[in-house]
């Protein structure tokens, strides 16, 4: 589908209306979607056919000292992602510390177990082996 002959003029006029704060067909958002709604054309008319006018729109918004709504949204998302990444890094550091502590505890238990087994092997040792407890049998289970 080819663009209407006056499409570029309508885009420029819609840009001026939005920047003046008097949109006729949109909510006045400083976005390409808002501009497309104001011009009453599909968004891809600005993102594919009239890329120069899309860039010009963003330049005009920035020149007025305003930040386009899409950029604001992206900045909020970046901030949120940085916060999530920091929280994940903190949790990961805690988990790594836990792993180190658990490995140390396991190593200590293995050493103590080895020492007790060595003492148990010595005749007349004061270490005695306790009888192992059998797990209670659950009715209907197949364990032996």
N, C-alpha and C positions, 0 to 999 in steps of 0.2 A: 504494500500500500504506500503510495507516494504522499508526502506531506502536502497540506493545503498551502497555496501560494503565500498566504499571509501569516503562516504559522510563526515564523521568526519575529514578525512585528507583534503578534499577540503575546509571545513569550516575553519580549521586552516590556510590553505594557503591563503584563501580569507581575513582572519583577518590580516595576515601579509602584504598582498598587500595594503589593505586599510590604515593600520597604517603607511606603508611606503610612502603612497601618490601616489601609482601607480595602481589604480583600473583598471580592464579590462572590467568589465561588469556592472558597476554601476557608480553613480556620486561621490562615495567615502564618502558619508555621514556616520557619526559615529553613525548609528542607526542599529537596528535589521533588518529593512526593507532594508537598504542599504547593509548590510551584506548578507541577503538572496538573493538580486539581484546579488551581486557579485558571490555568490556560485551557483546561478541559481537553487535555491530550493524555495519551498513555505515558507513563513514566519513561519508557524506553525512548520516547521521542527526544527526551533531554539527555539520556545517558548514552544513546547511540547515534541519533541523527544530528543533534545540536549540542555536541559536547562542549563546544566553545561557549555557548550561552549558559550551560550548566556551570562551567568554571567561572564565567563572568558573574553569575549570580552569587557564587560563594565569595568571590573577590569583593563584590559590593557589600555583602553582609559583613565581611571582616573589616572593610574600610570604614564602616560605620561604628566600629568598635564592638560589634556584636559577634558572638560565636554561633555558627549554624547549629540548629537543634541536633542534627545528626552527630556533629562533633561533640556536643555536650553529652549526648547519650553514650558515645564511645568512651569519652573520658570517665564517666561514671562507671562504666563497665570495666575499664582498665583499673580504676581504683579498687573496685570490688574484687577483681581477680588478684591484684597485688595483696590485698588483705587475706584472701583465701590462701594464697601461696605462702604468706608469712605464717599463717596458722598451721598449714600443713608442715612447713619446715620445723616449727616448734614441736608439733606432735611427733614428727619423725625423729627429732633429736631425743625426745623423751623415750620413744620406743627403742632407740639404739642404746640408750643408757640402761633401760630395763633389760635388754638382751644381755648386755655386759654383766649386769648384776646376776641375772639368772645363770649365765654360763659359769660365773664365779661360784655361785651357790652349788651348782651341780658338780663342779670340780671338787669343792670342799667335801660334799657328801660322798663322792666316789673315793676320795682319799681316806676319809674316816671309815668307810665300808671296807676298804682294802686292809686298813690297819686292824679292824675288828676281826676280819677273816684270818689274818695272820696270827692274832692273839688266840683265836679259837682253835687253830691248828696245833698250838703248843700244848703238850700234856700238862695237866694240873692247872689249866688256865682259869682265871677268875671270871672269864667271859663265858656266858652260857647262851646257847641258842634258844630262842623262844619258839614254841610251836607256831606254825603258820595258821592263820584263821582261814577256815573254809568259808566261801561266800554262801550266804543263805540261799537255799534252793527256792526258786520262784515256781509255783505250780504252773504247769503247762509249758515250761521252758525245756529245751533239749540239752542243756548243759549237763555234764556228767560230774 
